[in-house]
Each structure stands twice: as structure tokens, then as C-alpha cells.
Amino acid sequence: MATPNYGYEKRQRELAKKKKKEEKLRAKAAGKPYNEADDAPADDGAQAPGAQPATPGEGGDGTD
């Protein structure tokens, strides 16, 4: 049985921390709040360009 490579595991944790910190700094510089739930800058509920908000009665499920 091979022995665990603790140095590699530590390096991977350090890289993950560094990446997360850079993402936070990038989000802060862009003026967006950081959402830790998905480790990405939050979009404040912005919709895709051209997307229409859903209105009641237009569900498209055929139960109208």
C-alpha cells in the first residue's frame, strides 16, 4: 500500500485558498457581492439578456 503524499494535499489546499481569495478580490473590484455558497460572485438576481420574467398563468405546463 502506498503512503499518502501529505505535501501534495497541502499544496492543493493552499492553491484552493489562493483561488478563492483571488475570486473574492476580483468580485470586490467589480463591485459585486461575493456569494460563498457557490464560490462565485453573486449576480444579484440579474437575468440573462433578453430573458422575460415569468408571469402567473404562463407556466407552459398546460394547466391553464
BELLINNOR-V321581 format. One record per residue. N is the residue number from 1. RES is the residue in one small letter. SS is DSSP state (H for helix, E for strand, L for the rest). PHI is phi in whole degrees, -180 to 180 (999 if undefined). OMEGA is omega as a letter, one per 30 degrees, with the letter a starting at -180 (NA if undefined). Layout:
N;RES;SS;PHI;OMEGA
N;RES;SS;PHI;OMEGA
This chain:
1;m;L;999;a
2;a;L;-78;l
3;t;L;-87;l
4;p;L;-66;l
5;n;L;-96;a
6;y;H;-66;l
7;g;H;-64;l
8;y;H;-65;l
9;e;H;-62;l
10;k;H;-64;l
11;r;H;-62;l
12;q;H;-65;l
13;r;H;-64;l
14;e;H;-63;l
15;l;H;-65;l
16;a;H;-65;l
17;k;H;-63;a
18;k;H;-62;l
19;k;H;-63;a
20;k;H;-63;l
21;k;H;-64;l
22;e;H;-64;l
23;e;H;-62;l
24;k;H;-64;l
25;l;H;-63;l
26;r;H;-64;l
27;a;H;-66;l
28;k;H;-64;l
29;a;H;-66;l
30;a;H;-82;l
31;g;L;81;a
32;k;L;-106;l
33;p;L;-69;a
34;y;E;-91;l
35;n;E;-107;a
36;e;L;-75;a
37;a;L;-62;l
38;d;L;-117;l
39;d;L;52;l
40;a;E;-148;l
41;p;E;-59;l
42;a;L;-73;a
43;d;L;-105;l
44;d;L;56;l
45;g;L;75;l
46;a;L;-67;a
47;q;L;-98;l
48;a;L;-63;l
49;p;L;-57;l
50;g;L;86;a
51;a;L;-79;l
52;q;L;-99;l
53;p;L;-68;a
54;a;L;-72;l
55;t;L;-117;l
56;p;L;-60;l
57;g;L;91;l
58;e;L;-119;a
59;g;L;-69;a
60;g;L;78;a
61;d;L;-93;l
62;g;L;79;a
63;t;L;-104;a
64;d;L;-67;NA
